[in-house]
């Protein structure tokens, strides 16, 4: 059954969404070079409901651990019936019940504006007004309301204006805002608070929440998702979206599906570090959540928020990609997409994510799982998805087996080290960005490198014989070196235990050469081949005993890095949330005059079936070397354990860093966490 013909839709979606969204009449390929086929399904098509907006402003009442309190300000949007449909779907059924909830959080931006300029300060000075960055996602909130989703967009100016107060750049404070607003909605629904209108609060379903963060807001919503799972909040975050996000640290959320939208011409987050939500999360031991990356050719950073977009904002705004106006290549000013196109793409992928994870619409999976198809409402922009995890079998990620190569060069090793040898630096390799202060320990991801000048085959031996019967397709993430690509064409290859090898060409639209001009990004594209194609090419191939996987270059020349390989099921199914790993949730530190008293907290989403733990290294941001190292153990049957100890230090430091390494390959929640430090007045970070 092809993606274009899938019609499996849950009863909730059938009742909630506009009937015209449901039929799938096929896909068509656009004429532009390298574009994947475009589906007739439009995830963000207008639904039958209108919307009502609620303005919430309770003043500066939120203690975020900074000198000044932050605002409790947001804008809530609720679907409403419109004249002519009386709240009914096209099937004639009246929509009842609570609405799934989307939570938007903007990122770092100037906080205040006047008639002449912007400023970043909090509270705003006389003559200035707060910049309503939280209004910037109305184009998403209104469209999603038409499909039956409620939303809240939260203001975070109080965090942005006091970022110097936070060792983690305000990530924890942003997560705190998300938590406070969700808890306030719950209390307002019960009549215990008046911070949200009761009509709105009683109309939303807090067991069906999706969080969407833009820029630094992405790190905030990711941390909110982690805390909600680890601390078992009264609401349930089902999925997250990063819009041109930053991670602050190499951050991931155990068990939480996430979609990272990556604008190619982002002039702010030039290293596309939002990709780390995918790559770091994929390496959490035992985690099977689907994590998706969406490549947006010609997109920039600011157009995703209308209040950061020139001509649409109340304050001065700028095009962050303007610095690339005169650079040749895809980010030249004549090649980039405009703000309307970028908003349309954001609408499409946010809608696809919400419909899949909050409403069970299985049609949306094809746009997020690395399939070679894009939504029908992205226009002619050649977006593509790359994915890890989900309802799939991981075949290889560690790349530490034996390599056989014939006619080509092939090797395995550290991905970043391999890329640097041929001219790609860490800023240009979003999969392998090092963690601040820990570059050697945080770039341990390995890859399978294959380069060629002629035809040949490169195979990597799997750690075990694998039975691929019952799976639909073989999928791999492949990063193509655009500097070395000369009309390269490759096949995916499988070899069984008896030595029978099958090679199936990868369609050229699935593996394309991104422009070698600035900005360069070495980004893994998902290539996908039906497994039946391998047995058709080589009937003797035994899918019960697959032992080798690899690439077979067949024309041109080039170099690629294979990041991971998967076998995916044929039947659509809602991706499973992974089992949350034991993580270092955080802690605190206090300066004693000659050292620190440090408390670290280890948590798990559920009671540990057996004793488990992590190794840690404690460093100061301004100190050289390691202040302390050790091991934290979570005993069997426990969910939380804390350890307090004292370490000597010559001077106070307002930022302590704990790096964690559960094992040689797996990562913890992050490569490292910041610890808030309490210092006496007059010292570094005094009074915090």
C-alpha positions in Angstrom: 0.0 0.0 0.0 1.6 3.3 -1.1 1.7 6.4 1.1 -0.5 8.2 -1.4 -3.3 5.7 -0.9 -3.4 5.4 2.8 -6.9 6.1 4.2 -6.6 4.8 7.7 -7.9 7.6 9.9 -9.0 7.4 13.5 -12.6 8.2 14.5 -11.3 11.3 16.4 -9.8 12.7 13.2 -12.9 11.9 11.2 -15.0 13.8 13.7 -12.6 16.7 14.1 -11.1 17.5 10.8 -12.5 18.9 7.6 -13.6 16.1 5.3 -11.8 17.5 2.3 -8.5 16.7 4.1 -9.0 13.0 4.2 -9.0 11.7 0.6 -5.7 10.8 -0.9 -5.8 10.8 -4.6 -2.1 10.2 -5.3 1.1 12.2 -5.5 2.8 14.1 -8.2 6.4 15.2 -8.8 7.2 18.8 -9.3 9.4 20.0 -12.1 12.1 21.6 -9.9 15.4 19.6 -9.7 15.8 17.5 -6.6 12.3 17.9 -5.3 10.5 14.8 -3.8 7.1 13.9 -5.0 4.3 16.1 -3.5 1.3 14.5 -2.0 -2.3 15.7 -2.7 -2.8 15.6 1.1 -2.7 19.1 2.7 -2.2 18.8 6.5 -2.9 22.5 7.1 -6.0 22.9 4.9 -8.6 25.1 6.5 -11.1 23.3 8.6 -14.7 24.2 9.4 -14.2 26.1 12.7 -13.6 29.7 13.5 -11.7 30.9 16.6 -12.0 33.1 19.6 -9.0 34.8 21.2 -8.5 35.4 24.9 -5.8 37.9 26.1 -4.3 36.9 29.4 -2.1 39.5 31.3 -1.7 39.1 35.0 1.3 41.4 35.3 4.9 40.7 36.3 4.2 38.0 39.0 6.5 35.1 38.0 9.6 34.5 40.1 12.1 33.0 37.6 15.2 33.4 39.8 16.2 36.7 38.3 16.4 40.2 39.7 12.9 41.1 38.3 9.8 39.0 38.1 8.6 37.9 34.6 5.2 38.5 33.1 2.3 36.0 33.2 1.1 36.9 29.8 -0.3 34.8 27.0 -2.8 34.6 24.2 -5.2 31.7 24.1 -7.2 30.6 21.0 -10.2 28.4 21.1 -12.1 26.8 18.1 -15.6 28.1 17.8 -18.5 27.1 15.5 -19.0 29.4 12.5 -22.3 30.5 10.9 -23.4 27.9 8.5 -22.0 24.8 10.1 -23.3 25.2 13.7 -20.2 23.4 15.0 -20.8 20.4 12.8 -18.4 18.5 10.6 -19.2 17.6 7.0 -20.6 14.3 8.3 -23.3 16.2 10.3 -21.9 15.3 13.7 -21.5 18.0 16.3 -18.0 18.3 17.7 -18.1 17.9 21.5 -15.5 17.3 24.2 -12.3 19.0 25.1 -9.8 20.2 22.5 -6.2 19.1 22.2 -3.9 21.9 23.2 -0.9 23.5 21.4 1.6 25.6 23.4 3.8 28.1 21.6 6.9 29.7 23.1 8.9 32.3 21.3 12.7 32.7 21.6 15.3 35.3 22.3 14.5 38.7 20.8 14.5 42.4 21.9 11.9 42.8 24.6 10.8 46.5 24.3 10.2 49.0 21.5 9.6 52.7 21.0 8.9 54.8 17.9 12.6 54.9 17.1 14.3 51.7 18.3 14.2 48.3 20.1 15.8 47.4 23.4 16.6 44.3 25.4 15.8 45.0 29.0 13.3 44.1 31.6 11.0 45.7 32.7 10.7 48.1 29.8 12.0 51.7 30.3 9.6 54.6 30.2 8.5 55.4 26.7 8.9 51.7 25.6 6.3 49.0 25.2 6.8 45.2 25.4 7.3 43.6 22.0 4.4 41.1 21.6 6.5 38.3 20.2 3.9 35.9 21.5 1.5 37.3 18.9 3.8 36.0 16.2 2.3 32.5 15.9 -1.3 33.6 15.3 -1.0 32.3 11.7 -0.4 28.8 13.3 -3.0 29.2 16.1 -5.8 30.3 13.8 -5.2 27.7 11.2 -5.0 24.9 13.9 -8.2 26.3 15.5 -10.0 25.8 12.2 -9.1 22.1 12.5 -10.3 21.8 16.1 -7.1 22.5 18.2 -6.9 25.0 21.0 -3.7 26.9 21.7 -1.8 29.1 24.1 1.1 31.4 23.1 3.3 32.5 26.0 5.2 35.7 26.4 8.8 35.3 27.6 10.2 38.9 27.5 11.0 38.7 31.2 13.4 35.8 30.5 14.9 37.5 27.4 15.5 40.7 29.2 17.4 39.0 32.0 19.3 36.2 30.2 22.6 37.2 31.9 21.0 36.0 35.2 20.9 32.4 34.0 23.7 30.0 33.6 21.8 28.1 31.0 20.7 31.0 28.9 17.2 31.0 30.3 16.2 27.4 29.3 15.1 26.4 32.7 13.1 29.7 33.2 11.4 29.2 29.8 10.4 25.6 30.8 9.1 27.1 34.1 6.8 29.4 32.2 5.4 26.5 30.2 4.7 24.5 33.4 3.2 27.5 35.2 0.8 28.2 32.3 -0.3 24.6 32.0 -0.9 24.2 35.7 -2.8 27.5 35.7 -5.1 26.2 33.0 -5.8 23.1 35.1 -6.5 25.1 38.2 -8.7 27.6 36.3 -10.8 24.7 34.9 -11.4 23.5 38.5 -12.3 27.0 39.7 -9.2 27.3 41.9 -7.6 30.1 39.9 -8.7 32.9 37.6 -5.5 33.3 35.6 -7.3 31.7 32.5 -10.9 32.2 31.5 -12.9 29.3 32.8 -14.6 28.8 29.5 -11.2 28.3 27.8 -9.7 26.2 30.6 -12.6 23.8 30.6 -12.5 23.4 26.9 -9.0 22.0 26.6 -7.6 18.5 27.1 -4.4 18.6 29.2 -3.8 14.9 28.5 -3.2 15.9 24.8 -0.6 18.7 24.7 1.9 19.5 22.0 4.6 22.1 22.6 6.1 24.3 19.9 9.2 26.3 20.5 10.9 28.8 18.2 14.6 29.6 18.5 15.6 29.4 22.2 12.0 28.6 22.9 12.7 25.2 21.5 15.1 24.4 24.3 12.5 25.7 26.8 9.7 23.5 25.5 12.0 20.5 25.3 13.0 20.9 28.9 9.4 21.3 29.8 8.7 18.0 28.1 11.5 16.3 30.0 10.4 17.6 33.3 6.8 16.7 32.7 7.7 13.1 32.0 10.3 12.8 34.8 8.2 14.5 37.5 4.8 13.1 36.3 2.9 16.3 35.9 -0.9 16.5 35.8 -0.7 17.2 32.1 0.7 15.1 29.3 3.0 16.4 26.6 2.7 14.1 23.6 5.1 15.7 21.1 7.2 18.7 20.5 8.2 20.9 17.5 11.4 22.9 17.2 11.1 25.8 14.8 14.7 26.9 13.9 15.5 25.8 17.4 18.6 26.1 19.6 19.5 23.5 22.2 21.8 25.5 24.5 23.2 22.2 25.5 23.1 19.0 23.5 19.6 18.3 24.6 17.1 15.6 24.1 13.9 14.4 25.7 13.6 10.7 26.5 10.5 9.1 25.0 9.2 12.3 23.4 8.6 12.5 19.6 10.0 15.7 18.2 10.0 17.4 14.8 12.9 19.9 14.1 12.2 22.4 11.3 15.6 23.5 9.9 15.6 26.6 7.6 18.6 26.2 5.3 19.4 30.0 5.3 19.0 30.6 9.0 21.1 33.6 9.6 20.8 33.3 13.4 21.2 29.6 14.2 23.7 29.1 11.3 24.8 25.7 12.6 21.2 24.3 12.6 21.7 23.0 16.1 18.0 22.1 16.3 19.1 18.9 14.5 20.6 17.8 17.8 17.1 17.2 19.2 17.0 14.4 16.7 20.5 13.0 16.9 21.1 13.2 20.6 17.7 11.8 21.3 18.2 8.9 19.0 21.2 7.8 21.0 19.4 7.6 24.4 19.7 3.9 25.3 16.5 2.0 24.6 14.6 5.0 23.3 12.3 4.4 20.3 10.5 7.7 19.9 10.2 9.0 16.4 12.4 12.1 15.8 12.1 14.0 12.6 14.1 16.7 10.9 12.5 18.9 8.2 14.8 20.6 5.7 13.4 23.9 4.4 15.4 25.2 1.4 15.7 29.0 1.3 14.1 29.5 4.7 15.3 32.0 7.3 15.0 32.3 11.1 12.7 35.3 11.7 10.0 34.7 9.2 8.6 32.0 11.4 7.3 34.7 13.8 5.3 37.5 12.3 6.4 39.9 15.0 10.0 39.3 13.9 9.1 39.8 10.2 9.7 43.2 8.4 6.4 44.7 7.3 4.3 42.6 9.7 5.6 43.5 13.1 4.7 46.3 15.5 8.3 46.9 16.3 11.4 47.2 14.1 12.2 43.8 12.5 14.8 42.4 10.2 15.5 39.6 7.8 18.3 37.6 9.4 19.3 36.0 6.1 20.1 39.4 4.6 23.7 38.8 5.5 23.7 36.2 2.7 22.2 38.5 0.0 25.3 38.6 -2.1 26.5 35.1 -1.5 26.1 32.8 -4.5 24.0 29.7 -4.1 20.7 28.8 -2.5 20.8 31.6 0.0 21.3 34.4 -2.4 18.5 37.0 -2.1 17.0 35.9 -5.4 16.8 32.3 -4.4 15.3 32.4 -0.8 11.7 31.9 -0.1 9.5 34.7 1.1 7.8 35.0 4.5 4.4 33.8 3.2 6.0 30.6 1.8 7.8 29.9 5.1 4.7 30.4 7.1 2.8 28.0 4.8 5.5 25.4 5.4 5.4 25.9 9.1 1.6 25.5 9.1 1.9 22.3 7.1 4.4 20.5 9.4 3.0 21.8 12.7 -0.4 20.6 11.5 1.0 17.2 10.4 2.6 16.7 13.8 -0.5 17.7 15.8 -2.8 15.6 13.7 -0.5 12.5 14.0 0.3 12.7 17.8 -2.8 14.4 19.2 -5.5 13.1 16.8 -4.1 9.8 15.6 -4.3 10.7 11.9 -2.1 8.1 10.3 -1.8 9.9 6.9 0.5 12.4 8.6 3.2 9.8 9.4 4.4 9.8 5.8 5.5 13.4 6.1 7.5 12.9 9.2 9.1 9.4 9.0 11.7 10.1 6.2 9.4 8.9 3.4 10.2 10.3 0.0 7.1 12.5 -0.2 6.2 16.0 1.0 2.9 17.6 1.9 0.7 19.0 -0.8 0.5 22.5 0.8 4.2 23.4 0.9 4.0 24.7 -2.7 7.0 24.2 -4.9 9.5 24.4 -2.0 11.5 21.2 -2.0 11.2 20.3 1.7 12.2 16.8 2.8 12.1 14.9 6.1 14.8 12.8 7.7 13.9 10.5 10.7 15.2 8.2 13.4 13.3 5.8 15.7 9.6 5.2 15.7 8.1 1.9 14.6 11.3 0.7 13.1 14.1 -1.7 13.7 17.5 -0.1 14.2 20.0 -2.0 12.0 23.1 0.1 12.6 24.3 3.3 14.3 27.6 2.4 16.0 29.5 1.5 12.9 32.2 -0.5 14.6 32.0 -3.7 12.6 34.2 -5.1 9.8 34.2 -3.3 6.4 34.5 -4.9 3.0 35.1 -2.6 0.0 35.6 -3.3 -3.7 36.4 -0.5 -6.1 35.7 2.2 -3.6 37.1 3.6 -0.4 35.2 2.9 2.8 35.9 3.3 6.5 34.2 3.8 9.9 35.1 6.3 12.5 34.1 9.4 14.3 31.9 11.4 12.1 33.2 14.9 12.9 36.8 13.9 12.7 36.2 12.3 9.3 34.3 15.4 8.0 37.0 17.8 9.2 39.7 15.9 7.3 38.0 16.9 4.0 37.1 20.5 4.8 33.9 20.4 6.8 34.0 22.1 10.2 31.8 21.6 13.2 29.5 24.6 12.4 28.7 23.0 9.0 27.9 19.5 10.5 24.8 19.8 12.6 24.7 16.1 13.4 28.2 16.3 15.0 28.2 19.6 16.8 30.4 19.4 19.9 29.2 20.4 23.3 30.6 23.5 24.8 33.6 22.8 27.0 33.5 19.1 26.1 34.3 18.9 22.4 36.2 15.6 22.6 33.7 13.8 24.8 30.7 15.1 23.0 31.5 14.3 19.4 31.6 10.5 19.6 29.0 9.8 17.0 30.4 7.4 14.4 29.6 7.2 10.7 30.3 4.9 7.7 32.2 7.0 5.1 32.2 5.9 1.5 34.0 7.7 -1.4 34.3 6.7 -5.0 35.6 7.6 -8.4 34.1 4.5 -10.1 31.6 1.7 -9.5 32.0 -0.5 -6.5 30.5 -1.8 -3.3 31.2 -1.0 0.4 29.6 -3.2 3.1 29.5 -3.0 6.8 29.1 -6.2 8.9 26.1 -5.9 11.3 26.6 -6.9 14.9 24.2 -9.8 14.5 22.3 -11.6 11.8 18.9 -9.9 11.4 15.6 -11.1 10.1 14.0 -8.4 7.9 10.8 -10.4 7.0 7.7 -8.4 7.9 9.4 -5.1 7.2 8.4 -2.9 4.3 11.5 -0.8 3.5 15.1 -0.2 4.2 15.9 3.4 5.2 19.2 5.1 5.9 20.3 8.6 6.7 23.0 9.7 4.3 24.9 13.0 4.3 26.3 13.8 0.9 29.6 15.8 0.6 28.5 18.6 -1.8 32.1 19.6 -2.3 33.1 16.2 -3.7 29.8 15.3 -5.5 30.1 14.9 -9.3 26.8 13.4 -10.6 27.0 10.7 -8.0 24.5 7.9 -8.0 24.4 5.1 -5.4 22.6 1.9 -4.6 21.7 0.5 -1.2 23.1 -2.9 -0.7 22.2 -5.9 1.5 24.2 -9.2 1.9 23.0 -12.3 3.6 24.9 -14.9 5.6 25.5 -17.0 2.5 27.2 -14.1 0.7 24.3 -13.3 -1.7 24.3 -9.5 -2.4 21.5 -7.3 -3.7 22.0 -3.7 -4.8 19.0 -1.4 -5.5 19.5 2.1 -6.9 18.5 5.0 -4.8 16.2 7.4 -6.8 18.2 10.5 -7.6 15.5 12.8 -5.9 16.1 11.0 -2.6 19.8 11.8 -2.4 20.6 15.2 -3.8 23.7 17.4 -3.7 23.0 20.5 -1.8 24.8 23.6 -3.1 28.5 23.8 -2.3 28.1 27.6 -1.8 27.7 29.4 1.6 26.2 28.3 3.8 27.3 24.7 3.6 25.5 22.1 5.6 26.4 18.5 5.8 22.9 17.1 6.6 21.7 13.5 6.5 18.9 12.9 4.0 16.7 9.8 4.4 16.8 7.4 1.5 14.2 4.7 1.4 14.0 1.5 -0.7 11.2 -1.2 -0.5 12.6 -4.5 0.7 10.8 -6.3 -2.1 13.0 -4.5 -4.5 16.1 -6.3 -3.1 14.5 -9.7 -3.5 13.3 -8.8 -7.0 16.9 -7.8 -7.9 18.4 -10.9 -6.3 15.8 -13.7 -5.7 18.3 -15.8 -3.7 18.7 -13.1 -1.1 17.6 -14.5 2.3 15.9 -11.7 4.2 15.8 -14.0 7.3 19.6 -13.8 7.6 20.8 -10.3 6.6 24.4 -9.9 7.8 25.8 -6.9 5.9 24.5 -3.5 4.8 26.1 -0.8 2.7 26.3 1.4 -0.4 27.2 0.5 -4.0 28.3 3.6 -6.0 27.2 3.1 -9.6 28.2 6.3 -11.4 29.9 9.7 -11.1 32.1 10.4 -8.1 31.4 11.5 -4.6 31.7 11.0 -0.8 28.9 10.3 1.7 28.6 9.5 5.3 25.9 7.0 6.4 24.6 8.0 9.9 22.3 5.1 10.6 20.1 2.5 9.0 16.6 1.2 9.8 14.0 -1.3 8.7 10.5 0.2 8.7 7.1 -1.5 8.8 4.6 -1.4 6.0 1.4 -0.7 7.9 1.0 2.8 9.3 0.9 3.0 13.0 1.2 5.8 15.5 4.9 5.9 16.5 5.5 4.6 20.0 7.0 6.8 22.7 10.2 5.4 23.9 11.1 4.1 27.3 12.6 7.0 29.2 16.2 6.4 30.2 17.6 7.2 33.6 18.7 10.8 33.4 20.6 13.4 35.4 17.7 15.8 36.0 19.8 18.6 37.5 20.8 19.8 40.9 22.3 22.9 42.6 25.5 24.2 44.0 26.4 26.7 46.8 29.8 28.5 47.1 31.2 27.9 50.6 34.3 30.2 50.3 36.8 27.4 49.5 34.6 25.2 47.4 31.1 24.1 46.6 28.4 22.0 48.2 26.9 20.2 45.2 23.7 18.3 45.0 23.0 16.1 42.0 19.6 14.5 41.3 19.1 11.3 39.2 15.6 10.4 38.1 13.7 7.9 36.0 10.2 8.1 34.5 9.3 4.8 36.3 10.8 2.7 39.0 14.1 1.1 38.0 13.7 -2.7 37.5 17.4 -3.1 38.4 20.2 -0.8 39.7 21.4 1.6 37.0 23.5 4.7 37.0 25.7 7.2 35.2 29.2 8.5 35.3 29.7 12.2 35.7 32.4 14.9 35.5 31.9 18.2 37.3 33.7 21.3 35.9 33.5 25.0 36.3 33.0 27.1 33.2 35.9 29.3 34.3 38.0 26.5 35.8 40.3 24.3 33.9 40.1 20.6 34.4 37.7 18.5 36.3 36.6 19.5 39.8 35.1 16.2 40.6 34.1 12.9 39.0 32.2 9.9 40.2 29.2 7.6 39.6 25.6 8.0 40.6 23.5 4.9 41.1 19.7 4.6 41.0 18.8 1.5 43.2 16.3 -1.0 41.9 12.7 0.0 42.7 13.5 3.7 43.0 12.6 6.7 40.7 14.7 9.4 42.3 18.0 9.6 44.1 20.1 12.6 45.2 23.7 12.9 46.2 25.3 15.8 48.1 29.0 16.3 48.3 31.7 19.0 48.7 34.4 19.8 46.2 37.3 22.2 46.7 37.8 25.2 44.4 40.1 28.3 44.5 37.5 30.8 43.3 33.7 31.0 42.8 32.3 30.4 39.3 28.7 31.3 38.4 28.4 28.3 36.0 29.2 24.8 37.0 28.8 22.0 34.3 28.1 18.4 34.9 28.9 16.1 31.9 27.4 12.6 31.9 28.4 9.5 30.1 26.1 6.5 30.8 28.2 4.2 28.5 30.6 4.3 25.6 27.8 4.9 23.0 24.6 6.0 24.7 24.0 9.5 25.8 22.1 10.9 28.8 19.3 13.5 28.5 22.0 15.9 27.5 25.8 15.8 27.1 25.9 18.1 30.1 23.7 20.2 32.4 24.3 23.5 34.0 24.0 23.8 37.7 22.6 27.0 39.2 25.2 28.4 41.7 24.3 30.3 44.8 27.1 32.8 45.5 27.4 35.3 48.3 26.9 39.0 47.3 30.0 40.6 45.8 31.3 37.4 44.2 31.0 36.1 40.7 27.2 35.8 40.1 26.6 37.2 43.5 23.1 37.3 44.8 21.7 34.9 42.3 
